[in-house]
Amino acid sequence: AAAGGGGGGGGGDRKRKAPQGGGHDKYAWIVDNALCEVEWDGEYWQAIILKVKTKTNGGGGGNLASARTVKTEVLVAYVGGTEEENESIILSTNRIRAPTDNFDEAPAPETDQQQYQYVDAAT
């Protein structure tokens, strides 16, 4: 009982990395120009979403109120890659994820070095 946080039913959703955009749209974070990571050959690679492809479900009989726009596919550009390496990813393949905490790992050593320099200067 301690884990749940009672009531709203959405308590557990807050732990996910990707922001929850109302309802249970696990792709709410997927928008044009968003950073992401794409699985290729067993590894995740940094990428930027260039375009999100959607389709509309429901809304039969002209009732747009019940129609739902669903994200189905994204076009990504790999960070440091060429335009020829851009790739369309079908979301249902689960090859794309929100950027992890170490997404900006590459510049980190420089930052650490600066911190060490400050520490050295202080001693």
PyMOL commands that set and color helices and strands:
alter all, ss='L'
color gray80, all
select helices_A, chain A and resi 11-15+60-62+64-66+83-85+91-93+108-122
alter helices_A, ss='H'
color red, helices_A
select strands_A, chain A and resi 35-40+43-57+68-78+87-90+96-97
alter strands_A, ss='S'
color yellow, strands_A
deselect
rebuild
show_as cartoon
